[in-house]
Amino acid sequence: ELQASGGGLVQAGGSLKLSCAASGRTFSSVTVGWFRQPPGKEREFVAAISWNGGVQNYADSVKGRFTISRDNDKNMMYLQMSSLKTEDTAVYYCAADNVPYYNRVAVSVSQYDYWGQGTQVTVSS
C-alpha cells in the first residue's frame, strides 16, 4: 500500500528526494512519516507530517537538512534530503498512522501501522 522510491548513491554534500506513493487506500487524513535503518542498527525516526501538513517533526540529526512534505491530492509524500552525510546511509521507509484527522506526529515505530518496503540511500565520502 506504500511504495517508497528515489533512493540511490550520492556523494556527501549532495541531495536526494524520496517519494512515497500510496495505493489501495488513501492516507490523506493521517500522519505520515519517514524512518531509516542504518546498517546494523535499529530503525529510527527521521521526520513526520500531520494529515494537513500543519505539524511537522524532525529528528535532531536531520533538522535543517531534510524537509518532509505531502500532496494529499496525489496521495504522495516526499522527503527532500540536502547536505547529505555519510551517516545518513540507510534504508529509508515511509510509514502511515491510522488515526484520522489527528495532529500527532509520533516518533515511535510502534505508532505507525502501514509501512513501505524501503529504499536504499548510500552517501559516499
N, C-alpha and C positions, 0 to 999 in steps of 0.2 A: 504493500500500500504506500510505502515511502521509498523513493528511489533517489539516492544521492549520486551526484556526478561532479566532474570538474577537477578532480584531483590530478596530481602529476608530479613531475620532478621540476624543481625550481631552485635557483641559486639563492643563497642568503641575501636578504635585502629586496628580493623580488615580491611579486604579488600573484595571487590566485583568487578566483571566485568560484566557490562551491555553490551548487544548486541542489535543491531537493524538490522533487515532484511528487505530489500526492495523487493517488488514483484509487478508485473503488469507493472512496468516501471523501467528504470534504473536511478539511481541517481549519477552515476559515474562522471557526468560532472558539478555537482552543489555543493555548500557549504552545509554541513550537520552539525547539532548541537544537543546538549543536553540542555534541560531546566528541571527545577524541580519546584514543587509546594508543599511547606511545609503546614502542616495543618493550615487552617485558613488564609493563606497568598496568595498573587498573584503568578502567575507563574514567575520564574526568570531564567535568563541566567546562564548556567554553563560553557559550552565550545562549540567551533565550529572549524571546519577544512575546508579549501578550497578544491576545487574539486580534486586537485592533491596533497594535503597534504602539500603544500608549506607554507601556512599561517595558524596559529592556534591562537586562542584567548581563554582566560580563565577568569572566574570571580576571583576577588582577593581572595575570600573566599576559593577557591579550588586550587589555584596555588601551585605547588609543591607537591600536594597530588593526583590530578586526571590527567589522560592522555587520550586524545581523539585520536583515530586512525580510519583508514578506510581501507577496502580491496575492491577496485573497481572491481576486477575480480569476487568477490563473491557477490558484491552488498550489502556489510555489513559495519556497522560502530560499534565502540566499545567505552566504557568508562571504563577505569581501575580506580577504586577508592581505595585509600590506606589511612591509618591513619584516618579512618572514625571517625567522631564526632557525638554526639547526634543531633547536629544542621543540620546534613546532611540528617536527616529523612525527606522524601518527596516522592511524586510520581514523577518519572523521565520520561520525554518524549523525544523521538527523533524527529527531525524535518529536513526538507529539504527546501532549497531555490528553486527558479525556474529560475534563471538566469545562463545559462550555461557558463562555462569557464571564470568565473569572480571571482577574488580573494577577494571578500567581505566576511568578517566573521562577520556578523551582530550580535548584542546582543539583538535586539528588537524582541519580539514575533511577531509583525506585519510584519516583513520582511521574515517570513518563511511561506510557502504555504501548506506544507504537514506535517501532524503530525501522530505519532503513538499513540497507545491507553494508554500508560503509564505503568510503572511497579513500584511497591511499594518497597521502601528501608526504612527499620527501623533499626536504630542504638540504641542499648540499652547501658545504662551506667554500 
